[in-house]
């Protein structure tokens, strides 16, 4: 036997799409696979295109999830898709914490607006009509 045959077993690896599903970043492996095939995932800063790429503990994944960019360091490979608490133990989030938006931006995003902004209400329009001179009166 050669020395290569007696070498220590390498670190455990797992397919990247399966790990993303184990870690509960995506609802299904199919969604994770589509993300990888669209070349929207980076493994150690290198874009990958195949879901069969093997990952190991210590690798860093960068990908977009919803409207935020996730930077994840893999701590453990895992053996199953368990509860969320078990899934969170598989990785460390390296992204900086999100900056909270001011309250004014939140209210505008929810469809509300500040008083006096935008189209006047019917009551506002009637009040404006009382202030304006009637064009028919001489």
DSSP file (Angstrom, degrees, kcal/mol; ACC not computed):
  #  RESIDUE AA STRUCTURE BP1 BP2  ACC     N-H-->O    O-->H-N    N-H-->O    O-->H-N    TCO  KAPPA ALPHA  PHI   PSI    X-CA   Y-CA   Z-CA
    1    1 A X              0   0    0      0, 0.0     2,-0.1     0, 0.0     0, 0.0   0.000 360.0 360.0 360.0 140.3    0.0    0.0    0.0
    2    2 A X     >  -     0   0    0      1,-0.1     4,-1.0     0, 0.0     3,-0.5  -0.362 360.0-107.3 -83.3 168.3    1.2    3.5   -0.8
    3    3 A X  T  4 S+     0   0    0      1,-0.2     4,-0.2     2,-0.2    -1,-0.1   0.774 118.2  61.6 -67.7 -25.1    1.4    6.3    1.7
    4    4 A X  T >4 S+     0   0    0      1,-0.2     3,-0.9     2,-0.2    -1,-0.2   0.861 100.6  53.3 -69.3 -34.3   -1.6    8.0    0.0
    5    5 A X  T 34 S+     0   0    0     -3,-0.5    -1,-0.2     1,-0.2    -2,-0.2   0.816 110.7  46.8 -69.5 -29.8   -3.8    5.0    0.8
    6    6 A X  T 3< S+     0   0    0     -4,-1.0    -1,-0.2     2,-0.0    -2,-0.2   0.353  86.0 126.3 -93.6   6.7   -2.9    5.2    4.5
    7    7 A X  S <  S-     0   0    0     -3,-0.9     3,-0.1    -4,-0.2    -3,-0.1  -0.217  72.5 -90.5 -64.0 154.7   -3.5    8.9    4.7
    8    8 A X        -     0   0    0      1,-0.1    -1,-0.1     0, 0.0     2,-0.1  -0.316  51.4 -94.7 -62.6 146.7   -5.8   10.3    7.3
    9    9 A X        -     0   0    0     -3,-0.1    -1,-0.1     1,-0.1     3,-0.1  -0.409  46.6-115.8 -63.5 139.2   -9.4   10.6    6.2
   10   10 A X        -     0   0    0      1,-0.2     3,-0.1    -3,-0.1    -1,-0.1  -0.177  43.2 -73.2 -71.1 168.6  -10.1   14.1    5.0
   11   11 A X        -     0   0    0      1,-0.1    -1,-0.2    46,-0.1     2,-0.0  -0.280  62.7 -92.5 -60.4 146.0  -12.5   16.5    6.7
   12   12 A X        -     0   0    0     -3,-0.1    45,-0.5     1,-0.0     2,-0.3  -0.343  48.5-166.4 -63.3 141.1  -16.1   15.6    6.2
   13   13 A X        -     0   0    0     43,-0.1     2,-0.3    -3,-0.1    43,-0.2  -0.812   9.9-170.4-125.2 166.7  -17.7   17.3    3.3
   14   14 A X  E     -A   55   0A   0     41,-1.5    41,-2.7    -2,-0.3     2,-0.0  -0.985  36.9 -88.9-153.4 151.1  -21.2   17.9    2.0
   15   15 A X  E  >  -A   54   0A   0     -2,-0.3     4,-2.1    39,-0.2    39,-0.2  -0.361  36.6-128.1 -60.5 142.5  -22.9   19.2   -1.1
   16   16 A X  H  > S+     0   0    0     37,-1.7     4,-2.3    35,-0.5     5,-0.2   0.873 106.8  51.2 -65.8 -38.4  -23.4   23.0   -0.9
   17   17 A X  H  > S+     0   0    0     34,-1.2     4,-1.4     1,-0.2    -1,-0.2   0.887 111.0  48.9 -67.1 -36.6  -27.2   22.8   -1.8
   18   18 A X  H  > S+     0   0    0     33,-0.3     4,-2.7     2,-0.2    -2,-0.2   0.893 111.1  49.9 -68.3 -39.9  -27.8   20.2    0.9
   19   19 A X  H  X S+     0   0    0     -4,-2.1     4,-2.9     2,-0.2    -2,-0.2   0.912 107.6  53.2 -66.7 -41.3  -25.9   22.2    3.5
   20   20 A X  H  <>S+     0   0    0     -4,-2.3     5,-2.4     1,-0.2     6,-0.9   0.864 112.9  45.4 -60.2 -34.8  -27.9   25.4    2.7
   21   21 A X  H ><5S+     0   0    0     -4,-1.4     3,-1.3     3,-0.2    -2,-0.2   0.904 111.6  51.2 -73.9 -42.8  -31.1   23.3    3.2
   22   22 A X  H 3<5S+     0   0    0     -4,-2.7    60,-0.3     1,-0.3    -2,-0.2   0.910 109.7  50.6 -56.9 -43.7  -29.7   21.7    6.4
   23   23 A X  T 3<5S-     0   0    0     -4,-2.9    -1,-0.3    -5,-0.1    -2,-0.2   0.419 114.3-121.2 -80.4   2.5  -28.9   25.2    7.8
   24   24 A X  T < 5S+     0   0    0     -3,-1.3    -3,-0.2     2,-0.2    -2,-0.1   0.806  73.3 129.8  64.3  34.3  -32.4   26.3    6.9
   25   25 A X  S   <S+     0   0    0     -5,-2.4     2,-0.3     1,-0.2    -4,-0.2   0.760  76.9  30.0 -81.6 -27.2  -31.5   29.2    4.6
   26   26 A X  S    S-     0   0    0     -6,-0.9    -1,-0.2     1,-0.1    -2,-0.2  -0.961  75.8-129.8-133.5 150.7  -33.9   27.8    2.0
   27   27 A X  S    S+     0   0    0     -2,-0.3     2,-0.3    -3,-0.1    -1,-0.1   0.795  91.2  17.6 -69.0 -29.4  -37.2   25.9    2.3
   28   28 A X  S  > S-     0   0    0      1,-0.1     4,-1.6    -3,-0.0     5,-0.1  -0.953  70.7-120.7-142.0 160.2  -36.1   23.2   -0.2
   29   29 A X  H  > S+     0   0    0     -2,-0.3     4,-2.8     1,-0.2     5,-0.2   0.825 112.4  62.9 -67.0 -30.8  -33.0   21.8   -1.8
   30   30 A X  H  > S+     0   0    0      2,-0.2     4,-2.1     1,-0.2    -1,-0.2   0.907 103.2  46.8 -62.1 -42.3  -34.4   22.8   -5.2
   31   31 A X  H  > S+     0   0    0      2,-0.2     4,-1.8     1,-0.2    -1,-0.2   0.912 113.3  49.1 -66.1 -42.1  -34.4   26.5   -4.3
   32   32 A X  H  X S+     0   0    0     -4,-1.6     4,-2.0     1,-0.2    -2,-0.2   0.900 110.2  51.6 -63.3 -40.9  -30.8   26.2   -3.0
   33   33 A X  H  X S+     0   0    0     -4,-2.8     4,-2.7     1,-0.2    -2,-0.2   0.904 107.7  51.7 -62.9 -42.3  -29.8   24.4   -6.2
   34   34 A X  H  X S+     0   0    0     -4,-2.1     4,-1.5     1,-0.2    -1,-0.2   0.878 107.7  52.9 -64.0 -37.4  -31.3   27.1   -8.4
   35   35 A X  H  <>S+     0   0    0     -4,-1.8     5,-1.9     2,-0.2    -1,-0.2   0.928 112.6  44.5 -61.7 -45.0  -29.4   29.8   -6.5
   36   36 A X  H ><5S+     0   0    0     -4,-2.0     3,-1.9     1,-0.2     5,-0.3   0.923 111.7  51.6 -67.3 -44.6  -26.1   28.0   -7.0
   37   37 A X  H 3<5S+     0   0    0     -4,-2.7    -1,-0.2     1,-0.3    -2,-0.2   0.768 103.1  59.5 -66.1 -24.4  -26.8   27.3  -10.7
   38   38 A X  T 3<5S-     0   0    0     -4,-1.5    -1,-0.3    -5,-0.2    -2,-0.2   0.379 115.2-119.1 -81.8   5.2  -27.6   30.9  -11.3
   39   39 A X  T < 5S+     0   0    0     -3,-1.9    -3,-0.2     9,-0.2    -2,-0.1   0.850  76.7 128.8  59.9  38.7  -24.0   31.7  -10.1
   40   40 A X      < +     0   0    0     -5,-1.9    24,-0.6     8,-0.1     2,-0.4   0.169  50.8  78.6-106.8  15.5  -25.3   33.7   -7.2
   41   41 A X  E     -BC  48  63B   0      7,-0.5     7,-2.1    -5,-0.3     2,-0.4  -0.983  61.1-159.0-126.7 137.3  -23.3   31.9   -4.5
   42   42 A X  E     -BC  47  62B   0     20,-2.6    20,-2.1    -2,-0.4     2,-0.6  -0.954   3.1-159.1-116.3 134.3  -19.6   32.4   -3.7
   43   43 A X  E >  S-BC  46  61B   0      3,-2.7     3,-1.3    -2,-0.4    18,-0.2  -0.955  85.0 -18.6-111.2 113.2  -17.5   29.8   -1.9
   44   44 A X  T 3  S-     0   0    0     16,-3.4    -1,-0.2    -2,-0.6    17,-0.1   0.911 130.3 -52.1  52.2  46.2  -14.4   31.5   -0.4
   45   45 A X  T 3  S+     0   0    0     15,-0.4     2,-0.5     1,-0.2    -1,-0.3   0.525 117.5 112.4  71.3  10.3  -14.9   34.5   -2.7
   46   46 A X  E <   -B   43   0B   0     -3,-1.3    -3,-2.7     0, 0.0    -1,-0.2  -0.958  69.4-124.8-114.7 121.9  -15.1   32.3   -5.9
   47   47 A X  E     -B   42   0B   0     -2,-0.5     2,-0.3    -5,-0.2    -5,-0.2  -0.384  28.2-160.0 -63.0 138.5  -18.4   32.0   -7.7
   48   48 A X  E     -B   41   0B   0     -7,-2.1    -7,-0.5     1,-0.1    -9,-0.2  -0.895  19.5-173.1-120.3 153.7  -19.6   28.5   -8.1
   49   49 A X        +     0   0    0     -2,-0.3     2,-0.5   -10,-0.1    -1,-0.1   0.432  62.9  76.4-123.6  -4.8  -22.1   27.1  -10.6
   50   50 A X    >   -     0   0    0      1,-0.1     3,-1.3   -11,-0.0   -34,-0.2  -0.939  60.8-151.9-117.2 132.1  -22.6   23.5   -9.6
   51   51 A X  T 3  S+     0   0    0     -2,-0.5   -34,-1.2     1,-0.3   -35,-0.5   0.628  92.9  70.6 -72.0 -12.9  -24.7   22.4   -6.6
   52   52 A X  T 3   +     0   0    0    -37,-0.2    -1,-0.3   -36,-0.1     2,-0.1   0.426  66.7 125.9 -85.8   2.4  -22.5   19.3   -6.2
   53   53 A X    <   -     0   0    0     -3,-1.3   -37,-1.7     1,-0.1     2,-0.3  -0.409  62.1-125.6 -63.0 132.8  -19.5   21.4   -5.0
   54   54 A X  E     -A   15   0A   0    -39,-0.2     2,-0.3    -2,-0.1   -39,-0.2  -0.639  26.6-168.0 -85.5 135.8  -18.3   20.0   -1.7
   55   55 A X  E     -A   14   0A   0    -41,-2.7   -41,-1.5    -2,-0.3     2,-0.3  -0.834   2.7-170.3-118.3 160.0  -18.0   22.3    1.3
   56   56 A X    >   -     0   0    0     -2,-0.3     3,-1.8   -43,-0.2    18,-0.2  -0.887  40.2 -66.5-141.2 171.1  -16.3   21.7    4.7
   57   57 A X  T 3  S+     0   0    0    -45,-0.5    18,-0.2    -2,-0.3     3,-0.1  -0.365 118.4  34.4 -60.6 136.9  -16.0   23.4    8.0
   58   58 A X  T 3  S+     0   0    0     16,-3.2    -1,-0.2     1,-0.4    17,-0.1   0.155  86.1 125.8 101.3 -17.1  -14.2   26.7    7.8
   59   59 A X    <   -     0   0    0     -3,-1.8    15,-2.9    15,-0.1     2,-0.5  -0.365  53.3-137.0 -71.0 155.0  -15.5   27.6    4.3
   60   60 A X  E     - D   0  73B   0     13,-0.2   -16,-3.4    -3,-0.1     2,-0.4  -0.970  14.9-162.7-118.0 126.8  -17.2   31.0    3.8
   61   61 A X  E     -CD  43  72B   0     11,-3.1    11,-3.1    -2,-0.5     2,-0.4  -0.884   3.7-169.9-108.3 138.8  -20.3   31.3    1.7
   62   62 A X  E     +CD  42  71B   0    -20,-2.1   -20,-2.6    -2,-0.4     2,-0.3  -0.996  24.1 138.9-128.4 126.1  -21.6   34.6    0.3
   63   63 A X  E     -CD  41  70B   0      7,-2.1     7,-3.6    -2,-0.4     2,-0.4  -0.981  49.2-103.0-158.7 163.9  -25.1   34.9   -1.2
   64   64 A X  E     - D   0  69B   0    -24,-0.6     2,-0.4    -2,-0.3     5,-0.2  -0.802  28.9-175.2 -96.1 134.3  -28.2   37.0   -1.4
   65   65 A X  E >   - D   0  68B   0      3,-3.0     3,-2.0    -2,-0.4     2,-0.4  -0.965  64.2 -46.4-131.1 116.0  -31.2   36.0    0.6
   66   66 A X  T 3  S-     0   0    0     -2,-0.4    -2,-0.0     1,-0.3     0, 0.0  -0.490 123.5 -23.1  57.3-116.8  -34.3   38.2    0.0
   67   67 A X  T 3  S+     0   0    0     -2,-0.4     2,-0.3    -3,-0.1    -1,-0.3   0.311 123.9  76.1-107.2  10.2  -33.0   41.8    0.2
   68   68 A X  E <  S-D   65   0B   0     -3,-2.0    -3,-3.0     2,-0.0     2,-0.5  -0.875  74.6-123.4-122.8 154.7  -29.8   41.2    2.2
   69   69 A X  E     -D   64   0B   0     -2,-0.3     2,-0.5    -5,-0.2    -5,-0.2  -0.835  27.2-152.0 -94.1 127.1  -26.4   39.8    1.5
   70   70 A X  E     -D   63   0B   0     -7,-3.6    -7,-2.1    -2,-0.5     2,-0.5  -0.861  11.9-170.8-103.4 132.1  -25.4   36.9    3.8
   71   71 A X  E     -D   62   0B   0     -2,-0.5    23,-3.1    -9,-0.2    24,-0.8  -0.974  18.4-179.1-120.3 112.7  -21.8   36.1    4.6
   72   72 A X  E     -DE  61  93B   0    -11,-3.1   -11,-3.1    -2,-0.5     2,-0.5  -0.937  21.9-155.0-123.1 130.6  -21.7   32.8    6.5
   73   73 A X  E     -DE  60  92B   0     19,-2.8    19,-2.3    -2,-0.4     2,-0.5  -0.923  26.4-128.4-102.3 126.9  -18.8   30.9    7.9
   74   74 A X  E     + E   0  91B   0    -15,-2.9   -16,-3.2    -2,-0.5    17,-0.3  -0.617  31.7 171.8 -78.5 122.8  -19.4   27.1    8.1
   75   75 A X        +     0   0    0     15,-2.5     2,-0.3    -2,-0.5    16,-0.2   0.817  68.0   6.8 -95.8 -41.6  -18.7   25.8   11.6
   76   76 A X        -     0   0    0     14,-1.9    -1,-0.4     1,-0.1   -18,-0.0  -0.973  58.0-137.6-142.9 153.8  -20.1   22.3   11.2
   77   77 A X        -     0   0    0     -2,-0.3    -1,-0.1    -3,-0.1   -55,-0.1   0.883  42.2-151.1 -79.4 -41.3  -21.5   20.2    8.3
   78   78 A X        -     0   0    0      1,-0.1     3,-0.1     3,-0.0    -1,-0.1  -0.009  15.6-125.7  86.2 162.8  -24.4   18.6   10.2
   79   79 A X  S    S+     0   0    0      1,-0.3     2,-0.3   -57,-0.1    -1,-0.1   0.527  80.0   9.7-122.5 -14.5  -26.1   15.3    9.7
   80   80 A X  S    S-     0   0    0    -58,-0.1     2,-1.2     0, 0.0    -1,-0.3  -0.965  78.2 -94.8-156.9 169.9  -29.7   16.2    9.2
   81   81 A X        +     0   0    0     -2,-0.3   -58,-0.1    -3,-0.1     3,-0.1  -0.763  61.9 164.3 -92.5  90.8  -32.2   19.1    8.7
   82   82 A X        -     0   0    0     -2,-1.2     5,-0.0   -60,-0.3   -58,-0.0   0.003  41.0 -47.9 -94.0-161.6  -33.1   19.5   12.4
   83   83 A X     >  -     0   0    0      1,-0.1     4,-2.2     3,-0.0     3,-0.4  -0.154  61.0 -99.2 -67.6 167.9  -34.9   22.3   14.3
   84   84 A X  H  > S+     0   0    0      1,-0.2     4,-2.3     2,-0.2     5,-0.2   0.854 122.3  56.4 -59.8 -37.7  -33.8   26.0   13.9
   85   85 A X  H  > S+     0   0    0      1,-0.2     4,-0.6     2,-0.2    -1,-0.2   0.890 110.2  45.5 -63.5 -37.6  -31.7   25.9   17.0
   86   86 A X  H >4 S+     0   0    0     -3,-0.4     3,-0.5     1,-0.2     4,-0.2   0.873 111.7  52.6 -70.4 -37.8  -29.7   23.0   15.7
   87   87 A X  H >< S+     0   0    0     -4,-2.2     3,-1.5     1,-0.2     4,-0.3   0.865 103.2  57.1 -67.2 -36.4  -29.4   24.7   12.3
   88   88 A X  H >< S+     0   0    0     -4,-2.3     3,-0.7     1,-0.3    -1,-0.2   0.721  97.9  62.8 -69.2 -20.0  -28.1   27.9   13.8
   89   89 A X  T << S+     0   0    0     -4,-0.6    -1,-0.3    -3,-0.5    -2,-0.2   0.573  90.8  69.3 -78.7  -8.4  -25.2   26.0   15.4
   90   90 A X  T <  S+     0   0    0     -3,-1.5   -15,-2.5    -4,-0.2   -14,-1.9   0.654 105.8  25.7 -83.0 -16.0  -24.0   25.0   11.9
   91   91 A X  E <   -E   74   0B   0     -3,-0.7     2,-0.4    -4,-0.3   -17,-0.2  -0.919  61.1-135.2-145.8 165.8  -22.8   28.5   11.0
   92   92 A X  E     -E   73   0B   0    -19,-2.3   -19,-2.8    -2,-0.3     2,-0.6  -0.998  26.9-131.4-124.0 128.0  -21.5   31.9   12.1
   93   93 A X  E     +E   72   0B   0     -2,-0.4   -21,-0.2   -21,-0.2   -23,-0.0  -0.701  24.1 179.6 -82.7 117.8  -23.0   35.0   10.5
   94   94 A X        +     0   0    0    -23,-3.1   -22,-0.2    -2,-0.6    -1,-0.1   0.485  44.6 110.6 -96.5  -5.5  -20.1   37.3    9.5
   95   95 A X  S    S-     0   0    0    -24,-0.8     3,-0.1     1,-0.1   -25,-0.1  -0.400  78.3-103.8 -70.0 145.8  -22.3   40.1    8.0
   96   96 A X        -     0   0    0      1,-0.1    -1,-0.1    -2,-0.1     3,-0.1  -0.351  48.0 -89.1 -65.9 152.0  -22.4   43.4    9.9
   97   97 A X        -     0   0    0      1,-0.1    -1,-0.1    -3,-0.1     2,-0.1  -0.315  50.2-100.8 -63.2 145.5  -25.6   43.9   11.9
   98   98 A X        -     0   0    0     -3,-0.1     2,-0.5     1,-0.1    -1,-0.1  -0.387  29.8-125.0 -68.4 141.2  -28.3   45.7   10.0
   99   99 A X        -     0   0    0     -2,-0.1     2,-0.2    -3,-0.1    -1,-0.1  -0.761  27.8-123.1 -86.3 127.8  -28.8   49.4   10.6
  100  100 A X        -     0   0    0     -2,-0.5     2,-0.2     1,-0.1     3,-0.1  -0.473  23.6-123.6 -73.3 141.6  -32.4   50.1   11.7
  101  101 A X        -     0   0    0     -2,-0.2    -1,-0.1     1,-0.1     5,-0.0  -0.507  31.9 -97.3 -81.2 150.8  -34.2   52.7    9.5
  102  102 A X    >>  -     0   0    0     -2,-0.2     4,-1.5     1,-0.1     3,-0.6  -0.253  34.5-110.5 -62.8 158.0  -35.7   55.8   11.1
  103  103 A X  H 3> S+     0   0    0      1,-0.2     4,-2.2     2,-0.2     5,-0.2   0.826 114.7  62.5 -61.3 -32.8  -39.4   55.6   11.9
  104  104 A X  H 3> S+     0   0    0      1,-0.2     4,-1.6     2,-0.2    -1,-0.2   0.886 103.9  48.0 -62.0 -38.7  -40.3   58.1    9.2
  105  105 A X  H <> S+     0   0    0     -3,-0.6     4,-2.0     1,-0.2    -1,-0.2   0.885 109.3  53.8 -69.5 -37.8  -39.0   55.8    6.5
  106  106 A X  H  X S+     0   0    0     -4,-1.5     4,-1.3     1,-0.2    -2,-0.2   0.905 107.7  49.4 -63.7 -41.9  -40.9   52.8    8.0
  107  107 A X  H  <>S+     0   0    0     -4,-2.2     5,-1.8     1,-0.2    -1,-0.2   0.882 110.9  50.1 -67.7 -36.3  -44.3   54.7    7.9
  108  108 A X  H ><5S+     0   0    0     -4,-1.6     3,-1.2     1,-0.2    -1,-0.2   0.881 108.9  52.3 -67.5 -36.2  -43.8   55.7    4.3
  109  109 A X  H 3<5S+     0   0    0     -4,-2.0    -1,-0.2     1,-0.2    -2,-0.2   0.783 103.7  57.9 -69.8 -26.0  -43.0   52.1    3.4
  110  110 A X  T 3<5S-     0   0    0     -4,-1.3    -1,-0.2    -5,-0.1    -2,-0.2   0.404 123.1 -99.9 -88.4   5.1  -46.2   50.9    5.0
  111  111 A X  T < 5S+     0   0    0     -3,-1.2     2,-0.2     1,-0.4    -3,-0.2   0.422  85.9 118.5  97.1  -1.9  -48.4   53.1    2.8
  112  112 A X      < -     0   0    0     -5,-1.8    -1,-0.4    -6,-0.2     2,-0.3  -0.640  43.6-162.3 -94.1 156.5  -49.0   55.9    5.4
  113  113 A X        -     0   0    0     -2,-0.2     3,-0.1    -3,-0.1     2,-0.1  -0.934  26.7 -92.7-135.8 162.2  -47.9   59.5    4.8
  114  114 A X    >   -     0   0    0     -2,-0.3     3,-2.0     1,-0.1     2,-0.1  -0.378  54.5 -91.1 -69.2 148.5  -47.4   62.5    6.9
  115  115 A X  T 3  S+     0   0    0      1,-0.3    -1,-0.1    -2,-0.1     3,-0.1  -0.375 114.7  23.8 -59.7 136.3  -50.3   64.9    7.3
  116  116 A X  T 3  S+     0   0    0      1,-0.3     2,-0.4     3,-0.1    -1,-0.3   0.326  97.6 113.1  90.2  -7.9  -50.2   67.6    4.6
  117  117 A X  S <  S-     0   0    0     -3,-2.0    -1,-0.3     2,-0.1     2,-0.1  -0.813  72.2  -4.7 -99.4 137.4  -48.2   65.4    2.2
  118  118 A X  S    S+     0   0    0     -2,-0.4     2,-0.1    -3,-0.1    -5,-0.0  -0.442 113.6   1.6  86.9-159.2  -49.7   64.2   -1.1
  119  119 A X  S    S-     0   0    0     -2,-0.1    -3,-0.1     1,-0.1    -2,-0.1  -0.408  77.3-117.3 -69.3 135.1  -53.2   64.6   -2.3
  120  120 A X        -     0   0    0     -2,-0.1    -1,-0.1     1,-0.1     2,-0.0  -0.366  26.3-116.3 -72.3 153.3  -55.6   66.6    0.0
  121  121 A X     >  -     0   0    0      1,-0.1     4,-2.4    -2,-0.1     5,-0.2  -0.263  33.6 -98.8 -76.6 173.4  -58.6   64.9    1.5
  122  122 A X  H  > S+     0   0    0      1,-0.2     4,-2.1     2,-0.2     5,-0.2   0.892 126.2  50.4 -62.2 -40.2  -62.1   66.1    0.7
  123  123 A X  H  > S+     0   0    0      2,-0.2     4,-1.9     1,-0.2    -1,-0.2   0.896 109.9  50.6 -65.6 -39.7  -62.3   68.1    3.9
  124  124 A X  H  > S+     0   0    0      2,-0.2     4,-2.2     1,-0.2    -2,-0.2   0.909 109.7  50.7 -62.8 -42.3  -58.9   69.7    3.1
  125  125 A X  H  X S+     0   0    0     -4,-2.4     4,-2.3     1,-0.2    -2,-0.2   0.900 109.0  50.6 -64.3 -41.1  -60.1   70.6   -0.4
  126  126 A X  H  X S+     0   0    0     -4,-2.1     4,-1.7     2,-0.2    -1,-0.2   0.893 109.7  51.1 -64.1 -38.8  -63.3   72.2    0.9
  127  127 A X  H  X S+     0   0    0     -4,-1.9     4,-1.1     1,-0.2    -2,-0.2   0.894 110.8  48.7 -64.9 -39.5  -61.3   74.3    3.4
  128  128 A X  H  X S+     0   0    0     -4,-2.2     4,-1.6     1,-0.2     3,-0.3   0.887 107.4  55.3 -66.5 -38.5  -59.0   75.5    0.5
  129  129 A X  H  < S+     0   0    0     -4,-2.3    -1,-0.2     1,-0.2    -2,-0.2   0.864 104.6  54.0 -63.0 -35.6  -62.1   76.3   -1.6
  130  130 A X  H  < S+     0   0    0     -4,-1.7    -1,-0.2     1,-0.2    -2,-0.2   0.830 109.0  49.3 -66.9 -31.6  -63.4   78.6    1.2
  131  131 A X  H  < S+     0   0    0     -4,-1.1    -1,-0.2    -3,-0.3    -2,-0.2   0.804  97.7  79.8 -78.4 -29.8  -60.0   80.5    1.3
  132  132 A X  S  < S-     0   0    0     -4,-1.6     2,-0.2     1,-0.1     3,-0.0  -0.527  88.3-112.4 -79.4 143.1  -59.9   81.1   -2.5
  133  133 A X        -     0   0    0     -2,-0.2     2,-0.4     1,-0.1    -1,-0.1  -0.513  35.5-107.8 -71.5 144.4  -61.9   83.9   -4.0
  134  134 A X    >   -     0   0    0     -2,-0.2     3,-1.0     1,-0.1    -1,-0.1  -0.592  20.3-145.2 -72.7 125.0  -64.7   82.7   -6.3
  135  135 A X  T 3  S+     0   0    0     -2,-0.4    -1,-0.1     1,-0.2    -2,-0.0   0.728  97.0  58.3 -66.9 -20.0  -63.8   83.5   -9.9
  136  136 A X  T 3  S+     0   0    0      2,-0.0     2,-0.3    -3,-0.0    -1,-0.2   0.712  87.3  88.2 -82.5 -20.8  -67.4   84.2  -10.8
  137  137 A X    <         0   0    0     -3,-1.0    -4,-0.0     1,-0.1     0, 0.0  -0.635 360.0 360.0 -79.8 133.0  -67.7   87.0   -8.2
  138  138 A X              0   0    0     -2,-0.3    -1,-0.1     0, 0.0    -3,-0.1   0.492 360.0 360.0 -76.9 360.0  -66.7   90.4   -9.6
